[in-house]
């Protein structure tokens, strides 16, 4: 008589421990990625504030070249006071001007969605 061979089926799949380890690794990696994404996003908003500050500085100098005066303005009022200037969303800025024998101006800019840093520039006159 012949022998009957037993056939063993190998069951595929993952164990519960393997799944828990993989899920925890994915969770740690996603927590790191989200933190870095938030930092990059804040830095990009700060860059918008710095860009607006630089553009307003150039606009103030161009205005002085044509009118011999600097403009004092804040936020949206700077768009009308400085020809060609536009302000980015979420950026607040203000410019103060000093006239007289030694005219000068200073600018302060900040992004409301950024890191909270305040960027400033002060001229030393024309």
Secondary structure, 3 states (H helix, E strand, C coil): CCCCCCCCCCCCCCCHHHHHHHHHHHHHHHHHHHHHHHHHHHHHHHHHHHHHHHHHHHHHHHHHHHHCCCCCEECCHHHHHCCCCCCCCCEEEEEEEECCCCCEEEEEEEECCCCCCEEEEECCCC
